[in-house]
Amino acid sequence: MSDEITFQIEQLNFYYGNTQALCDVNMTVLPREITALIGPSGCGKSTLAKLILSLEPLTAGNILRMVADMALEKLRSEGIASDISLQGVQMLTDAYLSMIEGQYLDLMYQERVDISQSAYFEMVACKTAALMSCATELGALMSNADEKATKAVALYGQKLGMSLQIREDVLDLWGSEKKGMPLAGDILNKKKSLPIIYAIENATGAERRALGDVYFKRVMEMEDLARIIEVLDRLGAREFSEETASAFCPVSYTHLTLPTKA
């Protein structure tokens, strides 16, 4: 790897069973450059991030930190005060450590069927919600907002991130109905999304046996997804998840309402 390259992936392929999730992925991150993974649900963003972290957690953490520090160094060179830049460094450090913890929990939950909703929300708070909170908090910090406003915006981002992740969970399972997107490989890897957890908690009799037949298999296949979705539909897991996601939105907005100064 060249000294001029911060991070590089070449021709990466990955399969869930017989289903190919990533095909010949190439990515290069250069010094002073931040690369975002953007695409529809099910395109492989989470799988790629998971593989990067699974290569070696400490190495992945160092890579994320290197890119973040370079971005903040650029801000200092453009006139942002040193104390503000240092606060930004701390925010990013806290966020990437939280995301690594959340990724660990996400991976650990895959082989378990006793994950509660509270455990799920803890994991999401460490991952997507932490990222959104950091993004909004950094925006407030760089615009010279006071401490109270900055923390309020961070809480707004956190609740928005919780809603975003649950909506992504729904799209992973049912998104292909309207958008022609492939079902996410995360489900094939036994990811415990909110609809799945709700179904496991509420299933009885035949429904519980059907879920057990799938989740106790060593490797899930594409045909197992139809069985899972059938059970989820009968239990109302989609409706519950959509209602839960929607409930986070008005909560997030309350953090943007600050008392006016006299």
C-alpha positions in Angstrom: 0.0 0.0 0.0 1.4 3.4 -1.0 2.3 5.9 1.7 0.0 8.3 -0.1 -3.0 6.1 0.6 -4.8 6.0 4.0 -6.9 3.0 3.3 -7.5 0.7 0.3 -9.7 -2.2 -0.7 -9.2 -4.1 -3.9 -11.6 -6.6 -5.6 -13.4 -7.6 -2.5 -16.1 -10.3 -2.8 -18.3 -11.7 -0.1 -21.1 -14.3 0.1 -23.9 -15.1 2.6 -24.2 -18.8 1.8 -24.8 -19.0 -2.0 -25.9 -15.4 -2.2 -23.3 -12.8 -3.3 -23.5 -9.7 -1.2 -20.4 -7.8 -2.5 -18.9 -8.1 -5.9 -15.4 -6.8 -6.8 -15.5 -3.8 -4.4 -12.7 -1.4 -4.8 -12.2 1.7 -2.5 -9.4 4.0 -1.8 -9.2 6.7 0.8 -6.6 9.3 0.3 -5.0 11.7 2.9 -7.4 14.6 3.8 -10.3 12.8 2.2 -13.5 11.4 3.9 -15.3 8.7 2.0 -19.0 8.0 2.6 -20.8 4.7 1.7 -24.1 5.8 0.1 -26.7 3.5 -1.5 -30.2 2.0 -1.1 -30.9 -0.5 1.7 -29.6 -3.9 0.9 -26.7 -2.7 -1.4 -24.0 -3.9 1.0 -23.0 -0.9 3.0 -23.3 -2.6 6.4 -21.7 -5.8 5.1 -18.6 -3.8 3.8 -18.3 -1.9 7.1 -18.6 -5.2 9.0 -15.9 -6.8 7.0 -13.6 -3.8 7.6 -14.1 -4.0 11.3 -13.8 -7.8 11.4 -10.4 -7.7 9.8 -8.9 -6.4 13.0 -11.0 -4.2 15.4 -8.0 -2.1 16.5 -6.7 -1.6 13.0 -10.2 -0.5 11.9 -10.4 1.9 14.8 -7.0 3.4 13.9 -8.1 3.9 10.3 -11.3 5.7 11.3 -9.3 7.9 13.7 -6.7 8.7 11.1 -9.3 10.0 8.6 -11.1 11.9 11.3 -8.0 13.6 12.5 -7.1 14.6 9.0 -10.5 16.3 8.5 -10.1 18.3 11.7 -6.5 19.3 10.8 -7.9 20.8 7.7 -10.4 22.7 9.7 -7.6 24.2 11.8 -5.8 25.2 8.7 -8.9 27.1 7.5 -9.1 29.2 10.6 -11.2 27.2 13.1 -10.0 27.9 16.7 -7.8 25.3 18.3 -10.1 24.7 21.3 -13.0 24.1 18.9 -11.0 21.7 16.9 -9.9 19.8 20.0 -13.5 19.5 21.1 -14.3 18.1 17.7 -11.5 15.5 18.1 -13.0 14.4 21.4 -16.5 14.1 19.8 -15.2 12.0 17.0 -13.1 9.8 19.3 -16.2 9.1 21.5 -18.3 8.4 18.4 -15.9 5.9 16.8 -15.3 4.1 20.1 -19.1 3.9 20.6 -19.6 2.5 17.0 -17.0 -0.2 17.6 -18.8 -1.2 20.8 -22.1 -1.2 18.9 -20.6 -3.3 16.1 -19.4 -5.8 18.6 -22.8 -6.1 20.1 -24.4 -6.4 16.7 -22.1 -9.3 15.8 -22.5 -11.0 19.2 -26.3 -10.8 18.9 -26.3 -12.7 15.6 -26.1 -16.2 17.1 -28.5 -15.5 19.9 -32.3 -15.6 20.0 -32.8 -14.1 23.5 -32.1 -10.5 22.5 -34.6 -8.0 24.1 -35.8 -4.8 22.7 -33.9 -2.9 25.3 -30.7 -4.6 24.3 -31.4 -3.8 20.6 -31.9 -0.1 21.5 -28.6 -0.1 23.4 -26.8 -1.4 20.3 -28.5 1.1 18.0 -27.6 3.9 20.4 -24.0 2.9 20.1 -24.0 2.7 16.3 -26.3 4.7 14.0 -27.6 7.0 16.8 -24.0 7.7 17.9 -23.0 8.6 14.4 -26.0 10.9 13.8 -25.5 12.5 17.2 -21.9 13.2 16.5 -22.7 14.7 13.0 -25.3 17.1 14.4 -23.2 18.0 17.4 -20.2 18.8 15.2 -22.3 21.0 13.0 -23.5 23.0 16.1 -19.9 23.2 17.4 -18.5 24.5 14.2 -21.2 27.1 14.0 -20.2 28.5 17.4 -23.4 27.4 19.1 -23.3 27.6 22.9 -22.9 24.4 25.0 -26.6 24.1 25.8 -27.6 24.3 22.1 -24.8 22.0 21.1 -26.0 19.3 23.5 -29.6 19.8 22.5 -28.7 19.3 18.8 -26.7 16.2 19.7 -29.8 14.7 21.4 -31.8 15.5 18.4 -29.4 13.6 16.2 -29.4 10.7 18.5 -33.2 10.2 18.4 -33.2 10.8 14.7 -30.6 8.1 14.3 -32.7 5.6 16.3 -35.6 6.3 14.0 -33.4 6.0 10.9 -32.0 2.6 12.0 -35.5 1.1 12.6 -36.7 2.4 9.2 -33.6 0.7 7.7 -34.6 -2.5 9.5 -38.0 -2.4 7.9 -36.5 -1.7 4.4 -34.1 -4.6 4.8 -37.1 -6.9 5.0 -39.8 -5.3 3.0 -38.1 -2.6 0.9 -38.0 -4.8 -2.2 -41.8 -4.7 -2.5 -41.8 -1.1 -3.7 -38.3 -0.3 -4.9 -37.1 -3.5 -6.5 -34.2 -3.8 -4.1 -32.7 -7.1 -3.1 -33.3 -8.3 0.5 -30.4 -7.4 2.7 -27.6 -9.9 3.4 -27.7 -8.8 7.0 -30.8 -10.8 7.5 -29.2 -13.9 6.0 -26.4 -13.4 8.5 -29.0 -13.6 11.4 -28.9 -9.9 12.2 -31.4 -9.2 15.0 -33.3 -6.2 13.7 -36.3 -4.8 15.6 -38.9 -6.7 13.5 -37.1 -9.9 14.1 -36.8 -9.3 17.9 -40.5 -8.3 18.1 -41.5 -11.5 16.3 -39.3 -13.8 18.5 -40.7 -12.1 21.7 -44.3 -12.5 20.5 -44.4 -15.8 18.5 -46.1 -18.8 19.9 -46.8 -22.3 18.8 -46.2 -22.8 15.0 -44.8 -19.3 14.6 -42.1 -19.9 17.2 -41.2 -23.3 15.7 -41.0 -21.7 12.2 -38.6 -19.0 13.4 -36.6 -21.6 15.4 -36.2 -23.8 12.3 -34.6 -20.9 10.5 -32.5 -19.3 13.2 -31.0 -22.5 14.5 -29.7 -23.4 11.1 -26.0 -23.0 10.6 -26.4 -21.1 7.4 -29.6 -19.3 6.2 -30.5 -19.3 2.6 -32.7 -17.0 0.5 -35.7 -19.2 0.7 -35.7 -18.9 4.5 -36.4 -15.1 4.1 -39.9 -15.8 2.7 -40.7 -17.9 5.8 -39.4 -15.3 8.1 -41.4 -12.5 6.5 -44.6 -14.6 6.5 -44.3 -15.0 10.3 -43.5 -11.3 10.7 -46.5 -10.3 8.7 -48.8 -12.5 10.8 -47.4 -11.0 14.0 -47.6 -7.4 12.9 -43.9 -6.9 13.2 -43.7 -4.4 10.4 -46.5 -2.2 11.8 -44.9 -2.3 15.3 -41.5 -1.3 13.9 -42.9 1.6 11.8 -44.8 2.9 14.7 -41.7 2.8 16.9 -39.6 4.6 14.3 -42.3 7.3 13.9 -42.5 7.7 17.7 -38.8 8.8 17.9 -39.3 11.7 15.4 -41.5 14.0 17.6 -39.2 13.2 20.6 -36.2 14.3 18.5 -37.9 17.6 17.6 -38.4 18.5 21.3 -34.7 18.9 21.7 -34.6 21.6 19.1 -37.0 23.8 21.0 -34.9 26.0 23.3 -36.3 28.7 25.6 -35.9 32.2 24.2 -33.7 34.6 26.0 -35.4 37.4 27.8 
